[in-house]
């Protein structure tokens, strides 16, 4: 059986609408056009216009997992759902034997390099939130990366030294998303906050977020990144790019 055939056999048994795509501009865009009252999943071999946070392009080779999961929701305040999703993806990859960290809000890192990107988008009817699309790109079996990202990216294959079956990665993602989101919708982010902070790639590091600089001391119950400045003030970062601040070495 092929990758797509194994996916179909698995998700047909769960009564989840599955779209298997050889090539698509973006799995998130594909599902956003088809928002429904039931769960859906789109999986592609290649994305021609995959997007990450802040509109960045995702590199989309044919050896990795590119999937988007659609969940209908009734809540109108999603709050820190993107952090909850990051925990779920981290769970799924750790299950394969890879130690992961989360770079706020939802990039998955391993061995100091980016392993996975996540993009969560709400689907609205007017002002009413109808559902959420969770796009996930995991570097699974890619052995080499473009020179411009080679020092910042890594794959599961590189870490474990062996190829992975792509469908098993997708199965794990769905299973852990279901578990984490069920708890999040019932209890919110607060019960997950300590666990998120324990996996934080930035925790205890000096970082820059726009004009703000400080020591990362955790996240709030709303999912904001908390920075302690040199003056002792605690700044909340809700949006934008956050980078680790590297101090120049003394001569």
C-alpha positions as CSV (number, residue, x, y, z in Angstrom):
1,X,0.0,0.0,0.0
2,X,1.1,3.5,-0.7
3,X,1.3,6.4,1.7
4,X,-2.0,7.8,0.6
5,X,-3.6,4.3,0.6
6,X,-2.5,3.7,4.2
7,X,-3.9,7.2,5.2
8,X,-7.2,6.4,3.6
9,X,-7.6,3.0,5.2
10,X,-6.9,4.5,8.6
11,X,-9.1,7.7,8.5
12,X,-12.0,6.1,6.6
13,X,-12.3,3.8,9.6
14,X,-12.6,7.0,11.8
15,X,-15.1,8.6,9.5
16,X,-12.9,11.6,9.0
17,X,-13.0,13.3,5.6
18,X,-9.6,13.0,4.0
19,X,-8.1,14.8,1.0
20,X,-4.9,13.3,-0.4
21,X,-3.2,15.8,-2.8
22,X,-0.1,15.2,-5.0
23,X,0.5,19.0,-5.1
24,X,-1.4,22.0,-3.7
25,X,-0.6,25.6,-3.1
26,X,-1.3,25.3,0.6
27,X,-3.1,22.6,2.6
28,X,-4.4,25.4,4.9
29,X,-5.9,27.3,2.0
30,X,-7.4,24.1,0.6
31,X,-9.3,23.4,3.8
32,X,-10.3,27.0,4.5
33,X,-12.3,26.9,1.2
34,X,-14.1,23.8,2.4
35,X,-15.0,24.6,6.1
36,X,-17.7,22.2,7.3
37,X,-19.5,20.9,10.4
38,X,-17.2,17.9,10.6
39,X,-13.5,17.2,11.0
40,X,-11.3,17.2,7.9
41,X,-7.7,16.5,7.0
42,X,-5.7,17.5,3.9
43,X,-2.3,15.9,3.2
44,X,0.0,16.8,0.4
45,X,3.2,15.5,-1.1
46,X,4.2,19.0,-2.2
47,X,3.1,22.5,-1.4
48,X,3.9,25.3,-3.9
49,X,2.9,28.2,-1.6
50,X,3.1,26.8,2.0
51,X,3.0,29.5,4.6
52,X,4.2,29.9,8.1
53,X,3.7,32.5,10.7
54,X,4.1,36.2,9.6
55,X,3.5,35.1,6.0
56,X,6.8,33.3,5.5
57,X,7.1,30.6,2.9
58,X,7.6,27.0,4.0
59,X,10.1,24.9,2.1
60,X,8.1,22.0,0.7
61,X,10.0,18.9,-0.4
62,X,8.4,15.6,-1.2
63,X,10.0,13.7,1.7
64,X,8.1,15.4,4.6
65,X,4.7,15.7,6.1
66,X,2.5,18.6,5.0
67,X,-0.9,18.3,6.6
68,X,-3.8,20.5,7.7
69,X,-6.4,19.5,10.3
70,X,-9.8,21.2,10.4
71,X,-11.8,21.2,13.7
72,X,-15.2,22.7,14.0
73,X,-15.4,24.7,17.2
74,X,-18.1,26.3,19.4
75,X,-15.8,28.5,21.5
76,X,-15.5,32.2,20.5
77,X,-12.2,32.8,22.3
78,X,-9.4,30.6,21.2
79,X,-6.8,32.4,23.4
80,X,-3.6,30.3,23.5
81,X,-4.8,27.5,21.3
82,X,-1.6,27.8,19.1
83,X,0.5,26.9,22.2
84,X,-1.7,23.9,22.9
85,X,-1.2,22.8,19.4
86,X,2.6,23.1,19.8
87,X,2.5,20.8,22.8
88,X,0.5,18.2,20.8
89,X,2.9,18.3,17.9
90,X,5.8,18.1,20.4
91,X,4.1,15.0,22.0
92,X,3.8,13.3,18.6
93,X,7.4,13.8,17.6
94,X,8.7,12.8,21.1
95,X,6.8,9.6,20.7
96,X,9.1,8.8,17.8
97,X,12.2,9.2,20.0
98,X,13.1,12.8,19.3
99,X,13.6,15.2,22.1
100,X,11.9,18.5,21.2
101,X,11.6,22.0,22.5
102,X,9.0,24.7,21.5
103,X,10.2,28.1,20.3
104,X,7.3,30.5,21.2
105,X,4.7,30.4,20.1
106,X,4.7,27.2,18.1
107,X,7.9,26.3,16.2
108,X,9.2,22.9,17.1
109,X,13.0,22.6,17.6
110,X,15.4,19.7,18.1
111,X,19.1,19.9,18.7
112,X,18.8,23.7,18.4
113,X,17.4,23.6,14.9
114,X,13.9,24.0,13.5
115,X,12.1,20.6,12.9
116,X,8.5,21.7,12.4
117,X,6.4,24.7,11.6
118,X,2.8,25.3,12.6
119,X,0.2,27.8,11.4
120,X,-3.3,28.0,13.1
121,X,-6.0,30.0,11.3
122,X,-9.6,30.7,12.4
123,X,-12.5,30.2,10.0
124,X,-15.3,32.9,10.5
125,X,-18.8,33.4,9.4
126,X,-19.1,37.1,9.9
127,X,-17.9,37.6,13.5
128,X,-18.7,34.0,14.5
129,X,-15.8,31.6,14.8
130,X,-16.8,28.4,12.9
131,X,-13.7,26.3,13.0
132,X,-9.9,26.3,13.1
133,X,-7.4,25.0,10.5
134,X,-4.1,23.7,11.9
135,X,-1.3,23.5,9.3
136,X,1.7,21.4,10.2
137,X,4.9,20.9,8.2
138,X,7.3,18.4,9.7
139,X,10.8,17.7,8.3
140,X,10.7,13.9,8.3
141,X,12.9,12.2,5.7
142,X,14.7,15.2,4.2
143,X,18.4,14.5,4.2
144,X,19.7,17.9,2.8
145,X,18.4,21.4,3.0
146,X,18.9,24.5,0.8
147,X,22.1,26.3,1.8
148,X,20.2,29.3,3.1
149,X,18.5,27.2,5.8
150,X,20.9,24.3,6.2
151,X,22.3,25.5,9.5
152,X,18.9,26.2,11.0
153,X,16.8,23.2,9.9
154,X,16.9,19.5,10.8
155,X,14.8,16.4,10.1
156,X,13.7,13.4,12.1
157,X,15.8,11.2,9.7
158,X,18.9,13.2,10.5
159,X,18.4,12.8,14.2
160,X,17.4,9.1,14.4
161,X,19.5,7.9,11.4
162,X,16.7,6.2,9.7
163,X,13.7,6.9,7.5
164,X,10.2,7.2,9.0
165,X,6.9,6.2,7.5
166,X,5.1,9.4,6.8
167,X,1.6,8.1,7.6
168,X,2.8,7.1,11.1
169,X,3.8,10.7,11.7
170,X,0.3,11.9,10.6
171,X,-1.4,9.3,12.8
172,X,0.5,10.5,15.8
173,X,-0.2,14.2,15.1
174,X,-3.9,13.5,14.8
175,X,-4.0,11.4,18.0
176,X,-2.1,14.0,20.1
177,X,-4.0,16.9,18.6
178,X,-7.3,15.3,19.6
179,X,-6.1,14.6,23.2
180,X,-4.6,18.1,23.8
181,X,-7.5,20.0,22.2
182,X,-10.1,18.1,24.1
183,X,-8.5,19.2,27.4
184,X,-7.9,22.7,26.1
185,X,-11.5,23.2,25.1
186,X,-12.6,21.9,28.5
187,X,-10.1,23.7,30.8
188,X,-8.2,26.3,28.8
189,X,-4.5,26.8,28.6
190,X,-3.7,27.3,32.3
191,X,-3.4,23.5,33.1
192,X,-0.9,23.2,30.2
193,X,1.1,26.3,31.0
194,X,3.7,24.6,33.3
195,X,4.3,21.8,30.8
196,X,4.7,24.3,27.9
197,X,7.3,26.3,29.9
198,X,9.2,23.1,30.7
199,X,9.6,22.6,26.9
200,X,10.4,26.2,26.1
201,X,13.4,26.7,23.8
202,X,13.6,30.4,25.0
203,X,13.1,29.9,28.7
204,X,15.9,31.5,30.7
205,X,17.5,33.1,27.6
206,X,17.9,36.7,26.6
207,X,15.7,37.5,23.6
208,X,14.6,40.3,21.4
209,X,11.0,41.0,20.3
210,X,10.8,44.1,18.2
211,X,12.1,46.9,20.4
212,X,11.7,44.9,23.6
213,X,14.7,43.0,25.0
214,X,14.9,40.9,28.1
215,X,15.1,37.5,29.8
216,X,12.4,35.0,28.9
217,X,10.8,34.0,32.2
218,X,7.8,32.1,30.8
219,X,4.4,32.5,29.3
220,X,1.2,34.0,30.7
221,X,-2.1,32.0,31.1
222,X,-3.2,33.9,27.9
223,X,-0.2,32.6,26.0
224,X,1.8,35.8,26.0
225,X,5.6,35.5,26.2
226,X,6.9,37.2,29.4
227,X,10.2,39.1,29.2
228,X,11.9,40.6,32.2
229,X,13.9,43.7,31.2
230,X,17.1,45.0,32.8
231,X,15.0,47.4,34.9
232,X,13.0,44.5,36.3
233,X,9.8,45.3,34.4
234,X,7.9,42.4,32.9
235,X,6.9,42.9,29.3
236,X,4.2,40.8,27.6
237,X,4.7,39.9,24.0
238,X,1.6,38.8,22.1
239,X,2.6,39.0,18.5
240,X,5.7,39.1,16.3
241,X,9.1,37.5,15.8
242,X,11.2,36.6,18.8
243,X,14.9,35.9,18.5
244,X,17.6,34.8,20.9
245,X,20.0,37.6,21.8
246,X,23.6,36.5,21.3
247,X,26.0,38.7,23.2
248,X,29.4,39.2,21.4
249,X,32.3,37.3,23.0
250,X,34.8,39.4,24.9
251,X,38.2,39.6,23.3
